[in-house]
Amino acid sequence: MISVILAANFAFSGTEIIAVAAGETKNPQKVLPGAILKTLIILVILFIGAIFVIGALLRQESSGLTTSPFVSILNNAGFAYAGNIMSIVLFITVLSGANSGVYAASRMIWSLADQGPLPKKIS
């Protein structure tokens, strides 16, 4: 049950952040479509770019990796501690995602308390 809750939270967290942003934007009809499009373009470029970089730099002999492809590429390029560097990047990414979740949840709780479904003491 917990894994289903985590999967559902992950699936809808982006929509929740967009809804919170729409509620706090002065002109959401004008601003949000452009922001959503820019986010989509950035994500597509990052994902396709990452796949291209991995495909271009990773040797065919390394196709059965037991480590991250990025770590293997950095190790092959001679960067010391590539695994540690990627772990730090991943940790910062997870913290960023958690931060956006805390922000969205706090704004939703404040809004519910402000509108009445939750006690006013919370807001």
C-alpha positions as CSV (number, residue, x, y, z in Angstrom):
1,M,0.0,0.0,0.0
2,I,2.8,2.4,0.8
3,S,4.5,1.8,-2.6
4,V,1.2,2.6,-4.3
5,I,0.9,5.8,-2.3
6,L,4.5,6.8,-3.3
7,A,3.8,6.0,-6.9
8,A,0.6,8.1,-7.0
9,N,2.4,11.0,-5.2
10,F,5.2,10.9,-7.7
11,A,2.8,10.8,-10.6
12,F,0.7,13.7,-9.5
13,S,3.4,15.9,-7.9
14,G,4.1,17.8,-11.0
15,T,0.4,18.6,-11.5
16,E,0.2,19.7,-7.9
17,I,3.1,22.1,-8.3
18,I,1.5,23.6,-11.5
19,A,-1.8,24.0,-9.6
20,V,0.0,25.8,-6.7
21,A,1.8,28.0,-9.2
22,A,-1.4,28.8,-11.0
23,G,-3.0,29.8,-7.7
24,E,-0.2,32.2,-6.9
25,T,0.3,33.8,-10.3
26,K,-1.4,37.1,-11.1
27,N,-2.3,36.1,-14.7
28,P,-2.2,32.3,-14.9
29,Q,-4.0,32.1,-18.3
30,K,-1.1,34.0,-19.9
31,V,1.9,32.8,-17.8
32,L,1.3,29.1,-17.2
33,P,1.1,27.8,-20.8
34,G,4.5,29.3,-21.6
35,A,6.0,28.0,-18.4
36,I,4.7,24.5,-19.0
37,L,6.0,24.6,-22.6
38,K,9.4,25.8,-21.5
39,T,9.5,23.1,-18.8
40,L,8.6,20.4,-21.3
41,I,11.2,21.6,-23.8
42,I,13.9,21.7,-21.1
43,L,13.0,18.2,-19.9
44,V,13.0,16.7,-23.4
45,I,16.4,18.3,-24.2
46,L,17.9,17.1,-21.0
47,F,16.6,13.5,-21.4
48,I,17.5,13.2,-25.1
49,G,20.8,15.0,-24.5
50,A,21.6,12.6,-21.7
51,I,20.8,9.6,-23.9
52,F,22.9,11.1,-26.7
53,V,25.9,11.7,-24.4
54,I,25.7,8.2,-23.0
55,G,25.4,6.7,-26.4
56,A,28.3,8.8,-27.8
57,L,30.8,8.4,-24.9
58,L,30.1,4.9,-23.5
59,R,32.1,2.1,-25.1
60,Q,30.2,-0.9,-26.4
61,E,32.2,-3.2,-24.1
62,S,30.7,-1.3,-21.2
63,S,27.1,-2.1,-22.2
64,G,26.7,-4.6,-19.3
65,L,27.4,-2.1,-16.6
66,T,26.9,-2.6,-12.9
67,T,27.4,1.1,-12.1
68,S,25.7,4.2,-13.5
69,P,26.6,5.0,-17.1
70,F,27.5,8.5,-16.1
71,V,29.9,7.2,-13.4
72,S,31.5,4.9,-16.0
73,I,31.8,7.8,-18.5
74,L,33.4,10.1,-15.8
75,N,35.7,7.2,-14.7
76,N,36.8,6.6,-18.3
77,A,37.5,10.3,-18.7
78,G,39.8,10.2,-15.7
79,F,37.7,12.0,-13.2
80,A,38.6,10.8,-9.7
81,Y,35.7,10.0,-7.4
82,A,33.1,10.1,-10.2
83,G,30.8,7.8,-8.2
84,N,30.9,10.2,-5.2
85,I,30.3,13.2,-7.4
86,M,27.2,11.5,-9.0
87,S,25.9,10.5,-5.6
88,I,26.2,14.1,-4.4
89,V,24.3,15.3,-7.6
90,L,21.6,12.7,-7.0
91,F,21.3,13.7,-3.3
92,I,20.9,17.4,-4.3
93,T,18.3,16.4,-6.9
94,V,16.3,14.4,-4.3
95,L,16.5,17.3,-1.8
96,S,15.2,19.7,-4.5
97,G,12.3,17.4,-5.2
98,A,11.5,17.1,-1.5
99,N,11.7,20.9,-1.2
100,S,9.1,21.4,-3.9
101,G,6.9,18.8,-2.3
102,V,7.1,20.5,1.1
103,Y,6.4,23.9,-0.5
104,A,3.3,22.6,-2.3
105,A,2.0,20.8,0.7
106,S,2.5,23.8,3.0
107,R,0.8,26.1,0.5
108,M,-2.1,23.7,0.2
109,I,-2.5,23.4,4.0
110,W,-2.4,27.2,4.3
111,S,-5.0,27.6,1.6
112,L,-7.3,25.0,3.2
113,A,-7.0,26.7,6.6
114,D,-7.6,30.1,5.0
115,Q,-10.7,29.0,3.2
116,G,-12.2,27.1,6.1
117,P,-11.9,23.3,5.7
118,L,-9.0,23.2,8.2
119,P,-8.9,25.2,11.5
120,K,-7.8,28.8,11.2
121,K,-5.0,28.2,13.8
122,I,-3.0,26.4,11.1
123,S,-2.7,29.4,8.9
